[in-house]
Amino acid sequence: MSTMDIKAKWYEANLHTARESRKKWYQSSKEPTKSVDTHWYEANAQHSSVGGVPWYEANLAEHLETKHKWYEANLEAAVESVRAKRKKWYEANKADVPWYEANTHADPHADIKKKWYKANLEAARASHAKWYEANQQATTDAPTSHWYEANVNPHTDIKKKWYEANLEAARASRESSHWYDAGSIADPYADSRKKWYEANLALIRQKNIKKKWYDANTLKARATSKKWYDANK
């Protein structure tokens, strides 16, 4: 008896039992469910014993009332203590002299400096001219010249003559040799490069001949190998 025969007999023996159990499950599932007055989320909602108020609302009201009473009882005492501490701190750190006069009295030479400043103030004012009068530039050649004419370069004529003298030489050199001929310089290694190129050219040609021979023989070798493969199938 093979394994398939054993499986077939086992299947036939258990088929009736499987159908009966499935039929019972199907019939039991066809019955409608009983309706419940309260939902699942309402059934677990527990109410507190005080007036039917939920637990979180009952505890919250008591907590807020206790906090409010504590706050009212301690507010006045807290405000008075903070004000008393601030008043003591302010009076302890209060200086008799303003901050801008504190350093004046601390300096032992303040009176001498003050007297020296008063004595030299008029002399300093008289010796110092106004800034715009001190920066006025008076030119001898053009006393009425403007600020933009005061900075004229005195070497303008010399530069102009130099430019004119070199302009003719630049034009002559440009006409004698063109720009595209300027880069044609005799290469001292031209012969060596030419010999190297010719020597390598022959080598490259030989390599090309070998490549062509290899390509021609590759097709022939593939054809013979295919016949050998077909003969050995």
Phi, psi and omega in degrees: 000129182274175179292324180296322178294319178297316179297321181295317179295320179295321179295316180295323180292325183265354183293317181297316180296318180296321180292320180295316180293323178292324179295320178296319179295321180292317181295322180290330180281344180285340181289135181289151180284150180282133180285139180248140182292323182250142177285169183294325181281341176271335182292328182269003181282106181270135180256152178284164183279354183261097172068017179071024180268137178303157186295323184288329178284324180294313180291326180294318180296316179295321181294316180295322180294318179295319180294321180296317179296317180296321181295316180295323182289324185262352184294312184296316180294322180293317180296317180296319181293320179294317180296319180296319180294318179295321181294319178295319180295319182294316181291327179291326182264003181285129180262147179287332182252137176300160185295327183283345177255356183292318181286337180291316179287334180288335181279122180288340181259019184296319181294319180295319179295322181294317178295319179296321180295317179295321182292324185264356183294315181294320179296321179294320179294321181289323183283331182272117176278168178292147187296324182285336175281328180288331182267003178288128181260122179258118178265140182282324182288314182231090183294337180258020182286150180276172183294326180284346176264349183287335183261024179292135183290124180287346182264020182295317181296320181294317179295323180295317178295319179297321180294317180294322180292322181276343180295317180296318179295322179293320179293320180295318179292327179288323179289327181287321180233123180285162183291327181283345176269351184291332182271355181275090180251140181296124181270121181289343182256021183294316181296318180297319180293322180295317178296318179298320180294317180294320179296318180285334179295319178296321179296320180294320178297320178296321178295323178294321178298316179297323180294318178297319179297319180294318179296320181292322181280338178295317179297318180295318180295322179294321180295317179292322179292328178293320178296320180296322180292319180292327181288331182266006178295000000 
